[in-house]
Amino acid sequence: MSSPASPPSARVTPQQFKSGLAAWLGWMFDGLDMHLYTLVALPFVAELLRVSPSTPEASTKASLIQGAFLFGWAMGGAVFGRIGDIIGRSRTLSLTILTYALFTGLSFVAHEWWHLLIFRFLAALGIGGEWAVGASLLAETWPSRWRPWLAAILQTAVNTGVLLACFSGWLLAGTPYRFIFLVGVVPALLTLWIRRAVPEPEVWASASSGVQGDKPGLKTLFAPELRRTTLIVVTVCALGLTAHWALMFWHSAHLRSMAREAGWAKERIDVLANHALYLLTIGAIIGNFLAGWLARHIGYRRAITVNFAAYFVFMMAAYGVVRDADGVLFWLPFLGAAQGAFALFTMCLPPLFPTLLRTTGAGFCYNIGRVFAAAGTVTFGLFAQVGSGAGAICDHRLALLYAGTLFLPAALVTWFYLPEKDGDAIVESAPQSEASSPAIAAIPAANAELDS
C-alpha cells in the first residue's frame, strides 16, 4: 500500500497520459467498428440473401452473424488476454487494433451472408482483446482515486466511436451498404503510434521478470483461490451483456420494421436508425459519468446494481407495450444512461485478479459473457417470430422485452455476490490463501507501485 506519509502525486505523468490516450483511442475505434454492422445489419444481410428485409430468413441470418461476432468477442478476450499477460499490454494492444481494423474492412468484399459472418467473427477477436488489454494497462498505470472517473471517460470513448459510426452512416446514407465497412480500416493507423510511444507498465514488467518458468494460465482462474470470483463475474457479465446486446442489435431492426410498415423511404429509414443510435449514445455518455459519481460515493458493486435495476425498468417501459417510433425514441436516452454499469466494469474487474492473470481474468470473465449474449441474440430473435410459413413476420419488440428481463437477475447477483475491492486493493500483498497455489504464489508482491 502507498504510505500515508508520502501521498501520490496529483500530477499525471507522461506514461499515464500516453497509456490513457492509447486506451481511449483504442476504445473509440472499438465503438466505431463494433457498431458499423448494427447500422446496416438487416438490409445488408437481406441484400446478400437476395430477399426482402422483412423476411424471417434475413432476421435470422443477421442475428446469427451478430451471434458469431459476440462469440468472437468472447474468444478474443480470452486469447488476447492471455497474450497480454505474456508479451505485455502495449504490444498486445497494437495486435488487437490491427485485427479488428483489417477484418472490418474486409467485410466490404463479402458477397454471401456467411462471408460476412466470418469477417465479423475475426474482427471481434480484436475488439474483445482490446478491452481486456486496455483495462489492465490503465489499472496498472493510474492511481486509484482517478479510476471511477477514468472508467467513465474510457466508456465515453466507446460512445464517441458509436457517434462516429452514426456520422458515417449519415454520410454514406443512400450508398451501397457495404461501403460503410471501409471506415473500419482507419484504426490501423493508431498502432504505429502505440508501438513507438506507449511503454509497458512497470508493474507488469516487474511481475513478469520475477516469475521463472511458465506463467499462470487460464486454468488458474478456476483454482480454489479464484474460482468463486471467476464464476460470479462470469454470471453477472453473461446476464448483463445478453440483455444489453439484444437491445443494441434489435432496437434498430424494431424501428426499421415499424418504418417500413408505415411506408417510409429507404433514406428516411436509415436516418431513423442513425437517430436512434445517436439518442442511445448521448444517454450513455451522461450515464457513464453518473455511474462514476455513484461509484465514488457507494462503491462499484452498488453502483452497478443501481444501473442494472434502472436498465430493467426502462426496458419494460420502452417495450412492455406497443409504441410508435416516437414513443420508442423517447425512452432510448434513458436506456443509454443505464449502460453506465459497463463503464464501471473497466475499473472494477481488473483489481480482482493478480497481475499476471489480470488481462486473462478480466478478459475471460467479461468477454465469456458474450458467448451467452451471442446465444441470446439468436434465441430472442427466434422468439420474436410471429406466425409460420410464408406469412411469418418478426416482432422485434418481443425480443427486446424478453431480453430486458435478464437485467433483474443481473442486478440481484451483483448486489449479493459480486466481489469488490476498494481502489487500493489492486495492490496485491500475496495473502496466505493465495500462497497455497504455486501459480499465484509466484506472483511478486511488489505491486504496491500500482497506487503510487
VOGU-3710 file (C-alpha; in Angstrom, 3 decimals, decimal comma):
1> msspasppsa> 0,000/0,000/0,000  1,115/3,557/-0,551  2,492/5,176/2,558  0,227/7,893/4,082  3,334/9,937/4,700  4,077/10,175/1,008  0,777/10,654/-0,823  0,767/10,047/-4,558  1,343/12,988/-6,795  -1,727/14,676/-8,243
11> rvtpqqfksg> 0,129/15,252/-11,493  -0,438/12,996/-14,471  2,855/11,511/-15,663  3,754/11,199/-19,363  3,380/7,418/-19,123  -0,098/7,749/-17,620  -1,137/10,239/-20,284  0,129/8,052/-23,138  -1,424/4,874/-21,769  -4,706/6,693/-21,159
21> laawlgwmfd> -4,744/8,196/-24,645  -3,859/4,862/-26,275  -6,628/3,035/-24,413  -9,122/5,854/-25,101  -8,414/5,845/-28,844  -8,462/2,048/-28,934  -11,848/2,008/-27,218  -13,156/4,738/-29,502  -12,336/2,698/-32,595  -13,773/-0,352/-30,829
31> gldmhlytlv> -17,070/1,500/-30,647  -16,803/2,518/-34,291  -16,044/-0,934/-35,670  -18,495/-2,836/-33,478  -21,484/-0,671/-34,455  -20,916/-0,212/-38,172  -22,653/-3,546/-38,713  -25,646/-2,821/-36,474  -26,469/0,218/-38,622  -26,907/-1,839/-41,787
41> alpfvaellr> -27,317/-5,392/-40,475  -30,828/-6,296/-41,627  -30,872/-4,582/-45,045  -27,311/-5,652/-45,942  -27,885/-9,278/-44,953  -31,149/-9,244/-46,908  -29,205/-7,892/-49,880  -26,666/-10,718/-49,593  -29,511/-13,259/-49,348  -31,403/-11,556/-52,191
51> vspstpeast> -34,607/-11,425/-50,128  -36,759/-8,717/-48,546  -35,552/-7,278/-45,202  -38,950/-8,146/-43,705  -38,493/-11,912/-44,151  -37,656/-14,062/-41,116  -34,690/-15,550/-43,008  -32,980/-12,148/-43,185  -33,633/-11,542/-39,489  -32,342/-14,982/-38,505
61> kasliqgafl> -29,155/-14,758/-40,569  -28,475/-11,215/-39,310  -28,773/-12,427/-35,724  -26,505/-15,412/-36,458  -23,845/-13,019/-37,753  -24,200/-10,902/-34,630  -24,022/-14,060/-32,541  -20,771/-15,043/-34,277  -19,452/-11,542/-33,629  -20,216/-11,783/-29,909
71> fgwamggavf> -18,728/-15,273/-29,745  -15,573/-13,976/-31,429  -15,503/-11,093/-28,970  -15,522/-13,580/-26,119  -12,776/-15,681/-27,680  -10,693/-12,574/-28,362  -10,941/-11,541/-24,737  -9,556/-14,900/-23,631  -6,920/-15,303/-26,359  -5,547/-11,760/-26,418
81> grigdiigrs> -5,950/-11,523/-22,657  -3,557/-14,422/-22,304  -1,199/-12,891/-24,864  -1,292/-9,593/-22,969  -0,148/-11,298/-19,779  2,722/-12,987/-21,655  4,168/-10,373/-24,038  2,869/-7,155/-22,454  -0,013/-4,693/-22,671  1,286/-2,240/-25,272
91> rtlsltilty> 2,361/-4,867/-27,802  -0,910/-6,753/-27,497  -2,958/-3,563/-27,768  -1,430/-2,952/-31,192  -2,212/-6,513/-32,306  -5,861/-6,245/-31,267  -6,411/-2,966/-33,119  -4,796/-4,308/-36,304  -7,031/-7,378/-36,111  -10,357/-5,587/-35,862
101> alftglsfva> -9,401/-2,908/-38,408  -8,329/-5,461/-41,028  -11,362/-7,726/-40,812  -13,909/-4,930/-40,507  -12,519/-3,530/-43,744  -12,650/-6,962/-45,410  -16,409/-7,089/-44,727  -16,660/-4,791/-47,743  -15,872/-7,712/-50,067  -18,494/-10,069/-48,583
111> hewwhllifr> -20,829/-11,455/-51,275  -22,562/-14,172/-49,259  -24,025/-13,903/-45,787  -21,533/-16,453/-44,439  -18,638/-14,359/-45,758  -19,840/-11,554/-43,552  -20,229/-13,943/-40,608  -16,568/-14,996/-40,891  -15,256/-11,453/-41,203  -17,323/-10,231/-38,250
121> flaalgigge> -16,127/-13,145/-36,113  -12,474/-12,389/-36,888  -12,898/-8,647/-36,319  -14,487/-9,411/-32,949  -11,371/-11,280/-31,804  -9,507/-7,972/-31,828  -12,329/-5,962/-30,284  -12,697/-8,385/-27,378  -8,967/-8,481/-26,786  -8,607/-4,703/-26,857
131> wavgasllae> -10,965/-4,236/-23,894  -9,068/-6,647/-21,640  -5,640/-5,282/-22,523  -6,658/-1,615/-22,312  -8,375/-2,054/-18,937  -5,300/-3,708/-17,430  -2,954/-1,143/-18,971  -4,809/1,631/-17,176  -5,283/-0,232/-13,918  -1,505/-0,633/-13,760
141> twpsrwrpwl> -0,583/2,949/-14,597  -3,253/5,168/-12,980  -3,770/5,729/-9,217  -6,961/4,504/-7,545  -8,550/7,908/-6,910  -8,775/8,517/-10,660  -10,357/5,211/-11,562  -14,146/5,847/-11,274  -13,819/8,937/-13,478  -11,347/7,186/-15,750
151> aailqtavnt> -13,904/4,411/-16,224  -16,477/6,996/-17,308  -14,053/8,739/-19,654  -12,988/5,448/-21,239  -16,531/4,219/-21,769  -17,268/7,595/-23,324  -14,579/6,697/-25,869  -16,760/3,761/-26,965  -19,728/6,118/-27,169  -17,678/8,543/-29,246
161> gvllacfsgw> -16,889/5,672/-31,589  -20,605/4,903/-31,838  -21,255/8,550/-32,720  -18,591/8,265/-35,421  -20,422/5,190/-36,707  -23,662/7,201/-36,739  -21,902/10,006/-38,604  -20,508/7,503/-41,087  -23,983/6,067/-41,580  -25,403/9,555/-42,180
171> llagtpyrfi> -22,543/10,458/-44,517  -22,970/7,271/-46,548  -26,790/7,192/-46,488  -28,073/6,165/-49,905  -24,806/4,459/-50,939  -24,420/0,655/-51,099  -24,461/-0,721/-47,561  -21,065/-2,452/-47,898  -19,207/0,856/-48,202  -19,641/1,604/-44,500
181> flvgvvpall> -17,181/-1,158/-43,567  -14,310/0,658/-45,253  -14,493/3,227/-42,456  -13,334/0,494/-40,080  -9,863/0,358/-41,630  -8,861/3,744/-40,174  -7,892/2,435/-36,668  -4,948/0,513/-38,129  -3,021/3,786/-38,296  -3,174/4,095/-34,497
191> tlwirravpe> -0,934/1,094/-33,978  2,050/2,922/-35,484  1,942/5,485/-32,657  1,214/2,971/-29,880  4,235/0,819/-30,656  6,526/3,855/-30,666  5,176/5,932/-27,790  3,429/3,705/-25,194  5,774/1,779/-22,828  4,854/-1,377/-20,961
201> pevwasassg> 3,637/-0,752/-17,375  6,367/-1,124/-14,777  4,070/-3,273/-12,649  3,696/-5,851/-15,415  7,420/-5,725/-16,294  8,389/-6,277/-12,652  5,928/-9,123/-12,148  6,895/-10,760/-15,433  10,625/-10,665/-14,713  10,042/-12,087/-11,227
211> vqgdkpglkt> 8,480/-15,317/-12,485  10,666/-18,108/-13,769  9,221/-20,818/-15,962  5,615/-20,884/-17,130  3,361/-18,024/-16,074  -0,051/-18,769/-14,531  -2,595/-19,601/-17,240  -6,328/-19,733/-17,782  -6,840/-22,807/-15,590  -5,550/-20,815/-12,603
221> lfapelrrtt> -8,774/-18,780/-12,741  -10,528/-21,948/-11,561  -8,055/-22,723/-8,784  -9,663/-22,720/-5,308  -8,410/-19,196/-4,555  -10,081/-17,614/-7,601  -12,864/-19,992/-8,658  -15,708/-18,281/-6,797  -14,739/-14,841/-8,079  -14,432/-16,151/-11,633
231> livvtvcalg> -17,849/-17,832/-11,635  -19,661/-14,861/-10,092  -18,149/-12,354/-12,506  -18,958/-14,606/-15,474  -22,581/-14,882/-14,300  -23,019/-11,125/-13,884  -21,439/-10,405/-17,253  -23,432/-13,117/-19,024  -26,773/-11,809/-17,749  -25,998/-8,141/-18,302
241> ltahwalmfw> -24,338/-8,461/-21,694  -27,010/-10,784/-23,114  -29,734/-8,241/-22,377  -27,571/-5,268/-23,388  -26,584/-6,671/-26,759  -30,142/-7,714/-27,517  -31,023/-4,020/-27,186  -28,040/-2,771/-29,178  -28,765/-5,179/-32,025  -32,570/-5,417/-32,151
251> hsahlrsmar> -33,600/-1,820/-31,398  -32,654/-0,753/-34,931  -34,477/-3,686/-36,550  -37,565/-2,877/-34,455  -37,633/0,734/-35,610  -36,881/-0,209/-39,224  -39,793/-2,671/-39,227  -42,223/-0,044/-37,956  -40,969/2,486/-40,508  -41,300/0,023/-43,402
261> eagwakerid> -44,841/-0,815/-42,377  -45,592/2,912/-42,386  -44,288/3,160/-45,950  -41,149/5,235/-45,257  -38,494/5,626/-47,967  -35,159/3,811/-47,565  -33,178/7,006/-46,887  -35,645/8,099/-44,206  -35,455/4,679/-42,521  -31,648/4,856/-42,490
271> vlanhalyll> -31,808/8,288/-40,854  -34,213/6,912/-38,211  -31,778/4,090/-37,357  -28,923/6,571/-37,018  -31,064/8,889/-34,876  -31,935/6,028/-32,509  -28,295/5,047/-32,021  -27,435/8,721/-31,509  -30,015/9,008/-28,693  -28,742/5,830/-27,035
281> tigaiignfl> -25,182/7,093/-27,221  -25,863/10,551/-25,826  -27,702/8,929/-22,924  -24,783/6,536/-22,396  -22,240/9,364/-22,207  -24,270/11,028/-19,466  -24,811/7,672/-17,762  -21,092/6,922/-17,685  -20,382/9,967/-15,542  -23,422/9,350/-13,346
291> agwlarhigy> -22,117/5,814/-12,783  -18,650/7,154/-11,953  -20,185/9,600/-9,467  -22,215/6,794/-7,884  -19,172/4,536/-7,636  -17,239/7,262/-5,831  -19,977/7,504/-3,199  -21,423/3,992/-2,832  -18,812/1,701/-4,416  -18,663/-0,237/-7,668
301> rraitvnfaa> -20,930/-3,102/-6,605  -23,848/-0,937/-5,517  -23,453/1,427/-8,454  -23,555/-1,453/-10,954  -26,634/-2,835/-9,189  -28,443/0,514/-9,453  -27,660/0,739/-13,164  -28,839/-2,790/-13,910  -32,071/-2,206/-11,984  -32,664/1,020/-13,919
311> yfvfmmaayg> -31,915/-0,780/-17,203  -34,611/-3,355/-16,361  -37,207/-0,695/-15,550  -36,509/1,305/-18,714  -36,620/-1,811/-20,940  -40,029/-2,691/-19,538  -41,218/0,894/-20,065  -39,942/1,071/-23,655  -41,024/-2,343/-24,908  -43,645/-3,563/-22,441
321> vvrdadgvlf> -46,403/-2,064/-24,579  -46,756/-1,378/-28,292  -45,425/2,098/-29,088  -44,931/4,088/-32,255  -41,451/5,201/-33,349  -41,607/8,443/-31,375  -42,693/6,572/-28,251  -39,700/4,234/-28,504  -37,272/7,068/-29,262  -38,354/8,837/-26,063
331> wlpflgaaqg> -37,012/6,001/-23,905  -33,716/5,439/-25,721  -31,694/8,128/-23,849  -32,797/6,583/-20,545  -31,751/3,119/-21,740  -28,420/4,590/-22,789  -27,903/6,193/-19,385  -28,319/2,816/-17,654  -25,373/1,482/-19,663  -23,031/3,182/-17,204
341> afalftmclp> -22,828/-0,221/-15,489  -20,480/-1,415/-18,210  -18,233/1,603/-17,777  -17,653/0,549/-14,168  -16,591/-2,958/-15,193  -13,497/-1,391/-16,750  -12,041/-0,486/-13,358  -13,976/-2,941/-11,180  -12,825/-6,222/-12,720  -9,002/-5,994/-13,190
351> plfptllrtt> -8,278/-5,498/-9,445  -9,973/-8,812/-8,709  -7,146/-10,753/-10,384  -3,357/-10,990/-9,792  -1,020/-9,076/-12,119  -0,006/-11,968/-14,368  -3,647/-13,041/-14,629  -5,106/-9,551/-14,952  -5,831/-9,398/-18,674  -6,558/-13,127/-18,734
361> gagfcynigr> -9,016/-12,875/-15,834  -10,747/-9,637/-16,771  -10,774/-10,564/-20,459  -12,102/-14,082/-19,923  -14,785/-13,250/-17,358  -16,111/-10,134/-19,061  -15,959/-11,441/-22,594  -17,110/-15,005/-21,966  -20,414/-13,350/-21,115  -20,624/-12,564/-24,800
371> vfaaagtvtf> -20,899/-16,264/-25,610  -24,188/-16,192/-23,720  -25,021/-12,871/-25,353  -24,399/-14,457/-28,762  -26,795/-17,303/-27,981  -29,275/-14,844/-26,508  -29,276/-12,630/-29,602  -30,192/-15,598/-31,780  -32,643/-17,116/-29,287  -34,571/-13,934/-28,571
381> glfaqvgsga> -34,680/-13,278/-32,306  -36,402/-16,649/-32,787  -38,889/-15,810/-30,038  -39,783/-12,682/-31,976  -41,146/-14,637/-34,944  -44,936/-14,494/-35,098  -46,763/-16,997/-37,253  -45,275/-19,654/-39,507  -44,665/-20,367/-43,149  -44,819/-17,671/-45,805
391> gaicdhrlal> -46,962/-15,463/-43,597  -44,495/-15,335/-40,694  -43,332/-11,923/-39,501  -40,873/-10,708/-36,875  -41,999/-8,650/-33,892  -38,647/-7,418/-32,589  -40,392/-5,708/-29,671  -40,915/-9,137/-28,125  -37,225/-9,994/-28,491  -36,338/-6,774/-26,675
401> lyagtlflpa> -38,936/-7,283/-23,961  -37,900/-10,847/-23,166  -34,205/-9,980/-23,166  -34,767/-6,999/-20,860  -35,964/-9,258/-18,047  -32,383/-10,527/-17,616  -31,317/-7,211/-16,104  -33,266/-8,040/-12,945  -31,301/-11,195/-12,016  -28,130/-9,368/-13,120
411> alvtwfylpe> -28,874/-6,690/-10,521  -29,631/-9,251/-7,803  -26,492/-11,343/-8,377  -24,379/-8,182/-8,424  -25,865/-6,892/-5,162  -25,497/-10,113/-3,196  -22,417/-11,791/-4,656  -20,132/-9,606/-6,819  -16,757/-9,146/-5,050  -15,467/-5,636/-4,608
421> kdgdaivesa> -12,064/-4,313/-3,647  -11,516/-0,715/-2,765  -9,379/1,427/-5,004  -6,152/0,407/-3,304  -6,883/-3,328/-3,300  -5,422/-3,810/-6,737  -2,186/-3,832/-4,766  -1,586/-7,483/-4,108  0,085/-8,423/-0,860  0,070/-12,210/-1,532
431> pqseasspai> -2,316/-13,310/1,258  -1,947/-16,776/2,685  -4,982/-18,088/0,797  -3,296/-17,237/-2,476  0,068/-18,596/-1,439  -1,423/-22,100/-1,410  -1,443/-22,053/-5,194  2,073/-22,248/-6,700  0,986/-20,326/-9,795  -0,407/-17,474/-7,741
441> aaipaanael> 2,315/-17,579/-5,116  4,851/-16,968/-7,878  3,425/-13,531/-8,499  5,573/-10,890/-6,836  4,228/-8,766/-4,035  5,970/-5,715/-5,428  2,747/-4,401/-6,944  2,410/-1,661/-4,348  3,590/0,637/-7,115  0,089/0,441/-8,579
451> ds> -1,286/3,056/-6,207  1,727/5,304/-6,130
//
